[in-house]
């Protein structure tokens, strides 16, 4: 009947063979995976993952990627998630690029539930130094949110865009919301 119109059904010529070796014991998990495409005669990156986690209290993860075609390390990523209580969450992550020989990205997110209905959030994403820009902040947001059971009202400030946003969201539709903002351009929708 011809080719499918859906992107997920797209026919690609591959002869891919992949493998993964994983070990899990208590709070420790580790895996290594890679593959080889017989059609293109290329190796897939070798990825090593290590995770330590204690129930829902904390987790520490590390990822490293090695390119066997060019025989060099690509990047390493470290993540820490700490949940000391039901009303507090702290996430910190960093990526080191072996190609740039620099710390490429640092991300942090902190969320506090001040009461049953009010929540404070802080998110900062720092981009590593480049020749044209130097070090810079990619994202810097502070927000206060009011939880109204199946709805949420959120007031946020974006440092990088210098904008204030008021957002109303129905939780059944998490990616759709009604937003109104103010910035240097005036009123934003």
C-alpha positions in Angstrom: 0.0 0.0 0.0 3.0 2.3 0.1 4.9 4.2 2.8 3.3 5.0 6.1 2.6 8.7 6.9 3.6 8.2 10.5 7.1 9.1 11.6 7.4 6.3 14.1 6.7 3.8 11.3 9.4 5.1 9.0 11.5 2.4 7.4 15.2 2.8 8.0 17.9 0.5 6.6 19.6 -0.8 9.6 21.3 -4.0 10.6 21.7 -3.0 14.2 22.9 -5.4 16.9 23.0 -4.1 20.5 23.9 -5.5 23.8 23.7 -4.5 27.5 25.3 -5.9 30.5 23.7 -4.8 33.8 24.4 -5.5 37.5 22.1 -4.6 40.4 22.7 -5.3 44.1 21.0 -3.4 46.9 21.4 0.3 46.4 23.9 -0.2 43.5 23.1 -0.5 39.8 25.6 -0.4 36.9 25.3 -1.1 33.2 27.3 -0.9 30.0 25.8 -1.0 26.5 26.9 -0.6 22.9 26.1 -1.9 19.5 27.2 -2.3 15.9 25.2 -1.5 12.7 26.1 -4.0 10.0 24.4 -1.9 7.3 26.5 1.3 7.9 29.5 -0.6 9.4 29.6 1.8 12.4 29.8 1.2 16.1 27.4 2.7 18.5 28.8 4.7 21.5 29.7 2.7 24.5 27.7 4.0 27.5 28.5 3.2 31.1 25.9 4.0 33.8 26.3 3.8 37.6 23.5 4.6 40.1 23.4 4.5 43.9 20.0 5.2 45.4 18.3 4.8 48.8 14.6 4.3 48.3 13.0 7.8 47.7 15.5 9.7 49.9 18.5 10.2 47.6 20.1 9.0 44.4 23.5 9.6 42.8 24.0 8.8 39.1 26.9 8.9 36.7 27.1 8.4 32.9 30.0 8.3 30.6 30.1 7.9 26.8 33.0 6.6 24.7 33.1 6.8 20.9 34.8 3.6 19.6 35.0 5.0 16.0 37.2 7.9 16.9 38.6 6.4 20.1 37.9 9.2 22.5 35.6 10.0 25.5 32.7 12.2 24.6 31.2 13.4 27.9 30.5 12.5 31.5 27.4 13.4 33.4 26.8 13.4 37.2 23.4 13.9 38.9 22.4 14.1 42.5 18.8 14.1 43.7 18.0 14.6 47.4 14.5 14.4 48.9 14.9 15.0 52.7 11.1 15.2 53.2 7.8 15.1 51.3 7.9 18.9 50.9 11.5 19.4 49.7 13.3 18.4 46.5 16.9 19.2 45.5 18.4 18.2 42.1 21.9 19.1 40.9 23.6 17.9 37.7 26.7 18.6 35.7 28.1 17.6 32.3 31.8 17.5 31.4 32.8 17.6 27.7 36.0 15.8 26.9 36.0 17.3 23.4 35.9 20.9 24.9 38.0 19.8 27.9 35.6 21.9 30.1 32.6 21.7 32.3 29.9 22.1 29.7 26.7 22.5 31.8 25.5 22.7 35.4 21.8 22.5 36.3 20.1 22.9 39.6 16.4 22.7 40.7 15.1 23.3 44.2 11.4 23.0 45.2 9.8 23.6 48.6 6.2 23.1 49.6 5.7 25.9 52.1 2.2 24.6 53.0 -0.3 22.2 51.5 -1.2 24.7 48.8 1.9 26.8 48.2 5.1 25.8 46.6 8.4 27.7 45.9 10.7 26.7 43.0 14.1 27.8 41.8 15.9 26.6 38.6 19.3 27.7 37.3 21.0 26.3 34.2 24.6 27.4 33.6 26.2 26.9 30.2 29.9 26.4 30.1 32.3 28.9 28.6 32.4 29.4 24.8 34.8 31.5 22.8 32.1 34.0 21.7 30.1 34.3 24.9 32.2 33.2 27.8 30.3 31.8 30.8 26.6 32.4 30.8 23.3 31.5 32.5 21.0 29.6 30.0 18.0 29.7 32.4 17.3 31.3 35.7 13.7 31.0 37.0 12.0 31.6 40.3 8.4 30.7 40.8 5.6 30.5 43.4 2.7 28.2 42.7 -0.7 27.7 44.3 -2.0 24.1 44.2 -5.8 24.0 43.9 -6.2 20.2 43.7 -6.8 19.6 40.0 -5.6 23.1 39.0 -2.5 25.2 39.5 -1.8 28.9 39.5 1.8 29.9 39.0 3.7 33.2 39.1 7.2 33.1 37.8 10.1 35.4 36.9 12.7 34.5 34.3 16.1 36.1 34.9 17.5 35.3 31.5 14.5 36.7 29.6 13.6 39.4 32.1 10.0 38.4 32.0 7.2 37.8 34.6 4.6 35.2 33.8 1.2 34.3 35.3 0.0 30.8 34.3 -3.2 28.9 35.0 -3.0 25.1 34.3 -5.4 22.2 34.7 -3.3 19.2 35.8 -5.2 16.8 33.5 -3.6 18.7 30.6 0.0 19.3 31.9 1.4 20.7 28.7 -1.5 23.1 28.0 -2.0 26.3 30.0 -3.3 29.8 29.8 -0.4 32.2 30.2 0.1 36.0 30.3 3.4 37.7 30.7 5.2 41.0 31.0 8.6 41.8 29.7 10.7 44.4 27.8 8.4 43.8 24.8 5.3 44.7 26.8 2.4 42.3 27.4 3.1 38.7 26.3 0.7 35.8 25.6 
